[in-house]
Amino acid sequence: MTDDLKAVYHLFNPDKALFDEDLKKYYVEIGENEVRISKLRTRLELGLETGEAIKILFTGPQGVR
């Protein structure tokens, strides 16, 4: 799992868009965002409480609400 996570982390480059198989593999439908945002919020809150360093990559357009 750790090696897979490292590979995924190094795959993403904010200056380069994903294409073909990588795009299909890592694309997240917008309907899945609410659950993911909730999990991310929890992770950020726990990281702030414990002082644990975390690494999170945000990509894609900001969107409109």
C-alpha positions as CSV (number, residue, x, y, z in Angstrom):
1,M,0.0,0.0,0.0
2,T,2.7,2.5,0.9
3,D,4.6,1.9,-2.4
4,D,1.3,2.4,-4.3
5,L,0.5,5.6,-2.4
6,K,4.0,7.0,-3.2
7,A,3.6,6.1,-6.8
8,V,0.3,7.9,-7.0
9,Y,1.7,11.0,-5.2
10,H,4.6,11.2,-7.6
11,L,2.3,10.7,-10.6
12,F,0.5,14.0,-10.0
13,N,2.2,17.2,-11.3
14,P,0.2,20.4,-11.1
15,D,1.9,21.7,-14.2
16,K,0.9,18.6,-16.3
17,A,-2.6,17.3,-17.0
18,L,-3.3,13.6,-16.8
19,F,-4.2,11.8,-20.1
20,D,-5.4,8.4,-21.3
21,E,-5.1,5.6,-18.8
22,D,-3.9,7.8,-15.9
23,L,-6.9,10.1,-16.4
24,K,-9.3,7.2,-16.5
25,K,-7.7,5.6,-13.4
26,Y,-7.7,8.7,-11.2
27,Y,-10.6,10.8,-12.4
28,V,-13.3,11.3,-9.7
29,E,-16.9,12.0,-10.7
30,I,-18.3,15.2,-9.1
31,G,-21.0,13.2,-7.3
32,E,-18.3,11.6,-5.1
33,N,-17.0,14.9,-3.9
34,E,-19.2,15.4,-0.8
35,V,-18.0,12.1,0.9
36,R,-14.4,12.8,-0.1
37,I,-14.5,16.4,1.2
38,S,-15.9,15.2,4.5
39,K,-13.0,12.6,4.8
40,L,-10.5,15.3,3.9
41,R,-11.9,17.7,6.5
42,T,-11.6,15.1,9.2
43,R,-8.0,14.3,8.1
44,L,-7.1,18.0,8.2
45,E,-8.6,18.6,11.6
46,L,-6.8,15.6,13.0
47,G,-3.6,16.7,11.5
48,L,-4.0,20.1,13.1
49,E,-4.7,18.6,16.5
50,T,-1.8,16.2,16.4
51,G,0.7,18.4,14.6
52,E,1.3,15.5,12.2
53,A,2.6,16.6,8.8
54,I,0.3,15.7,5.9
55,K,0.6,16.1,2.2
56,I,-2.5,16.8,0.1
57,L,-2.7,17.6,-3.6
58,F,-5.6,19.7,-4.9
59,T,-6.1,19.8,-8.6
60,G,-8.7,20.7,-11.1
61,P,-10.9,23.8,-11.6
62,Q,-12.4,25.5,-8.5
63,G,-15.9,25.2,-9.9
64,V,-19.0,27.4,-9.1
65,R,-21.4,27.1,-6.2
